[in-house]
Amino acid sequence: MKIKRFVAESMREALESVRAEQGPDAVIISNRRIDGGIELITAVDYDETLIEDALRRLRPAAAPAVAPEAAPAVAAAPRRASTPPPAPRAPEPPEPVRPQVVRSQDDGMLAMRREVESLRAMLQDQLASLAWSDRLRRDPLKGLVLKDLTLLGLAPDIARMLTDLVPATTPRRADMSRIAPAVLLKHLPVVEDNMPDMGGVVAVVGPTGAGKTTTIAKIAARWALMHDARELALVSLDHYRIGARDQLATFARILGIPMHVASDAKELGGVLEGLATRKLVLIDTAGMSPRDPQLAEQLATLGVAGRRIRTLLALPANGEHLALDQIARAYAPARPEALVLTKIDEAASLGPALSVALRQALPLAWLTNGQRVPDDLHAAPKQRTWLIKQALKLAAVGAALNGVDDAYLAAHFGKVATHG
């Protein structure tokens, strides 16, 4: 191990001297301010067991300890001449103490580190801006599509994915403002045209406040208008909120159809067995947070009821992106076949919900945009053009507030590989 003492006027000069003489692997053992500057003690091939001896050699030795005052003489008892005096006992060796090395940093070191981090962040921003500018120069069409999709509120990964799907043969003379909504319309997943009106046993799942009970009432009313109400029945699994059960019972009474309640898989199986002749059975489930520990238990109930249950996930369009993505992931064990996109009339942007549908490959089955039963329920396959137009309207209204500018685009689409 090589230890050396460096003295300089500033910490920067001292560190430069250390790097020049001992290289980047040097370890700072200690630092302190002295008259005229900074003192650093550093080591190469660091070994703590040798530190204490090295420090003694590099620094002035401590002043010798003052001898204790002599104790008063005590008369000794007379001894016989033939008896030799006892030999003095050797002093006990001191217990070995493992030296502790404290690595400290003064204000100068911390300030220099903050300065380096600031410079690095500034450099990364500049590189991203240059990369984004270069992308616009090389492929202005895709650069504009990226910007337009981002203005629609789509997440960066989804905007990038859709942009990559734009055909390279797209004519440059085309109306470029229409390309982004066209590619979104083409690739937005929706169910087959006849799926919303198919029968069977269908459960609507989703978080609290997503509009599940109202959606079931709308679907039931639509079915009763198009088919025979005697072929329809409602079931409630929501034994947590009495109000939700009462609301569903009121809808059933208005439609003149039966409504049953089940609290577990066994009861649900019995109820469904008794409704085997019904062409459509709609199941309302309890609204739960994605982090509710009882969510898994409720979803498991749907899987062991004895009959195949198709599930629809109610996704509130007025939610923010991260929350909606968590909802989709939490309810994935229910294996939803499709989405019911609710509360469109309350959304400030449809981008987050559409991003989740695209990322999770969940097709849209129903769209709701109000409380009217059943008027505010729309089959997604026939209304996806309307949905894209709504997304464009909301984007135009919120354009001044969404924070999408060149800096945002560069940060999300101009990143380059960095080392560090």
Secondary structure, DSSP 8 states (H G I E B T S, - for coil): -EEEEEEESSHHHHHHHHHHHH-TT-EEEEEEEETTEEEEEEEES--GGGHHHHHHHHS---------------------TTS-----------------------HHHHHHHHHHHHHHHHHHHHHHHHHHHHHHHH-HHHHHHHHHHHHTT--HHHHHHHHHTS-TT--TTS-GGGHHHHHHHHHS-B--TTGGG--EEEEEE--TTS-HHHHHHHHHHHHHHHS-GGGEEEEE---S-HHHHHHHHHHHHHHT--EEE-SSHHHHHHHHHHTTT-SEEEEE-----TT-TTHHHHHHHHHTSSS--EEEEEEETTS-HHHHHHHHHHTGGG--SEEEEE-GGG-S-SHHHHHHHHHTT--EEEEE-SS-TTTTEEEHHHHHHHHHHHHHHHHHHTTTTS--SHHHHHHHH-------
